[in-house]
């Protein structure tokens, strides 16, 4: 579906939906194989296309509600503090300084009490905020106990009023909150019980007993509540005292002519008015705060939008207090600069385990949330210190630190999805070793040098999720392996490749159970195979080293053989295993190891020639054919092993099956080319394929025509001139028609084509055989203008035509005879004729 773009980019521009771009890219690359070069330009274009999608509208950050709320509270707080400071100055300078002797006794004590109350409140405001911070530092008591208690006690009246008007709604909300709270408390209790017996060498700030007696009262989290209520009481007392004096105005008698007391009443009225205004503003601030938190449920609403769960309320509360503190202690706009992601990164960098956990959980949730993940990952990705911290946390194996370790691994798994971020992750010193620590496999120590100890993958423990960490470790490595340099780092990390290979092992019972196999086991096996596939298909010297190292691990090929043998009900796993073998076959030594492992070639043929496989398994069949063609390429031993399996007749028959005939032709050509002269009689049966091959040359095009032309010269080589004439008659095709088709192929492909890079070479090979087989064919080629086409080939030859296979854009397995040599031979035959 094409959608018009009405933006400023231009009326004629269009955008393809992202899923359609994926389908287009898959359609373009579905036929790409190792037998043709992969253009790096095409890859960049396709990756760019898939990364471009319709611009999503900006999602408003939920925490902006909290920073705006903190700003409004700070405005009221600073206004109240300003009035209080003014009243304090007025009382000390004007009243107590100027009228201290003449003041009535009640006024003196009222002023003194108000000054003490307000002075204490004004100058201890920062300390109250500090206590509030201390009350939220520990997530072990979640700050929830104190917060819930404070919230329930302060909003008791409001909840009852709401219940009168909305009894059913109130009951439902209260029951839901009770369930959430119960779940949170259960998790806290479980965590605390798990840690019993563990020595804690530092105090938790919210649990510090400030005095030796009445310890419950004098703990940080309880002092915060005490200060809250004391402030309300002090403000109420100020209002009561101020109103009492402003209403009665009993400031004492002023005698006539007493000039010292004539301004006393006005000065007192001003002071009591300032005190009243300051207290009212303070109570207005508290009322507004309670209204937003208790009635409007602002914190719950933001927590729900952030999707942090019941325990996330602690994080939201802590963020709000930090924003409010900045607004109060500095400029009122300082808190507006805060956001949850930066706040979480700051907590992650702290030395407090509770703060680190809060920060990690926030970052994990935001990274996993589709609405916020892009912005979150962008901020994390450009902050190297945060990436280093996350990588460091992967090494924390203490049971107490399981949650923060899992959060760090999940964040890194999302972060590694972007190539630039994956490079930054791999660039952290010790990153691969840290990721390797997530993979938990165990081999019992045998103590003997002539045997290998038994392998055992550690599954989930009652108190530790080893399986989850295995999944995350493999996922991170799989995403990192998208980058060429990262593949080299994975291969050079001590002990990492054997760990990965251990996860590719699957028992027969596990593979044969179609519905009984746990999804997590399937996921572990699939991810490990995907990772090995990427490593095995790496290009350049890095790829050579990786393929050598992978093939040298004694379990690599046998594990894949078991998947091929028993994984009929798991075609996706079979396909991944086959693609690994295809990648390994790029190296000569690895090719011999694969062919020499008992049963691998047999299982590949069972899949390739299995006519009963389902429609969905077509890709598996095709990949099996490619693997067999690769294993037979330039390997005399593997070719002879294939002939011993007695599959030659089946391969000839497969030339008529549309799904497998391309790869069947490749396998047969390699058998003819590399089996050796001693296998001539074993290959004699291949001549039955001659009519099929000739018909395909005349009727097909592209890849199928290329492989059939390449096979024809080798099949016809087994025939005498008389036998070949009979085969042409049987196919109802004349040699002149074939000669004309070969000339047309050279005319059509004036330059070496990327999709069929060997078609000109194969056409010239077949023309040479035909001219050598029957001298009469020389004149036929001359009549069709073969000489002119060959001369043009000489001027347009390229390295592209010199190789059997390609690793990316790098040619591998060079042909023994150059195309120049073939052209010269053909021209000589034409000249001699």
Beta strands, then each sheet from edge to edge (+ up, - down):
strand 1: 2-4
strand 2: 14-16
strand 3: 441-443
strand 4: 455-457
strand 5: 803-807
strand 6: 810-814
sheet 1: 1+ 2-
sheet 2: 3+ 4-
sheet 3: 5+ 6-
end
